[in-house]
Amino acid sequence: MKYTKLILACTGALLITDVALADDAAEISAVLESYSLALAAEDVGAAETWVLAEGEDFTVFEGSGRDVGWVSYRDHHLAPEFASEDVSFQVYDWSGYTIRADGNVGVATFDIRMEYSVRGENRERNGHGTAILSRTDDGWRIRHLHTS
């Protein structure tokens, strides 16, 4: 009887933990989807909703490039790229998420599909990404991105 109660208590704790992890994974997936959809729509303001936008809390590595802080990334990379008449995105899609969460830290890997044109020349590219997220009072937010 004593062991039965212990087994039931442990099983219950594992089930609750699995549900919490599943909730975290779903929330993290939703944040990443919302962020990538904002980028696909070239909506910098909407993308900002999903990152740690203050100070240097957000970092991004793209290929060999590096930005520290959302403002730097927004002003020196995203806004000029979206404003450029030479670059146009037709498809920018993140998918195939693998997500892990532990406490207030979430990590995700994903696939990236891009179809775009540069100076009228159509191009396609498949890439990969890694995201590190932090749990905040407003939900999960992206702290770091690395795409290649």
BELGIRA-V379850 format. One record per backbone hydrogen bond with DSSP energy under -0.5 kcal/mol. CO is the residue of the C=O (numbers start at 1). NH is the residue of the N-H. E is the energy in kcal/mol with one decimal. If there is no record, write none. Layout:
BEGIN
CO_NH_E, CO_NH_E
END
This chain:
BEGIN
1_5_-2.1, 2_6_-1.7, 3_7_-2.8, 4_8_-2.6, 5_9_-2.6, 6_10_-2.5, 7_11_-2.7, 8_12_-2.5, 9_13_-2.2, 10_14_-2.3, 11_15_-2.4, 12_16_-2.4, 13_17_-2.4, 14_18_-2.7, 15_19_-2.2, 16_20_-2.4, 17_21_-2.7, 18_22_-2.4, 19_23_-2.6, 20_24_-2.6, 21_25_-2.7, 22_26_-2.4, 23_27_-2.5, 24_28_-3.0, 25_29_-2.6, 26_30_-2.1, 27_31_-2.1, 28_32_-2.6, 29_33_-2.6, 30_34_-2.5, 31_35_-2.6, 32_36_-2.6, 33_37_-2.5, 34_38_-2.1, 35_39_-2.2, 36_40_-2.5, 37_41_-1.9, 38_43_-3.1, 39_42_-1.5, 42_44_-0.8, 43_47_-2.1, 44_48_-2.1, 45_49_-0.8, 46_49_-0.7, 47_50_-1.7, 48_51_-1.3, 50_142_-2.8, 51_53_-1.3, 54_57_-2.0, 58_69_-4.0, 59_145_-1.8, 60_67_-2.5, 61_147_-2.5, 62_65_-3.2, 65_62_-1.4, 67_60_-2.3, 67_69_-0.6, 69_73_-2.0, 70_74_-3.6, 71_75_-2.9, 72_76_-2.5, 73_77_-1.5, 73_78_-2.3, 74_79_-2.9, 77_81_-2.0, 78_82_-3.0, 79_83_-2.0, 80_84_-1.1, 86_119_-3.3, 88_117_-2.8, 91_115_-2.2, 93_113_-2.7, 95_111_-3.2, 98_109_-2.1, 100_107_-3.1, 102_105_-1.6, 104_135_-2.2, 105_102_-2.8, 106_133_-3.2, 107_100_-2.6, 108_131_-2.8, 109_98_-2.2, 110_129_-2.4, 111_95_-2.0, 112_127_-2.8, 113_93_-2.5, 114_125_-2.6, 115_90_-2.9, 115_91_-2.4, 116_123_-3.5, 117_88_-2.2, 118_121_-1.9, 120_122_-0.6, 121_118_-2.2, 123_116_-2.4, 125_114_-2.8, 127_112_-2.5, 128_148_-2.6, 129_110_-2.0, 130_146_-2.3, 131_108_-2.6, 132_143_-3.1, 132_144_-2.0, 133_106_-2.3, 134_141_-2.3, 136_139_-1.6, 139_136_-1.9, 141_134_-2.7, 142_52_-2.3, 143_59_-2.1, 144_132_-2.4, 145_61_-2.7, 146_130_-2.2, 147_63_-2.3
END
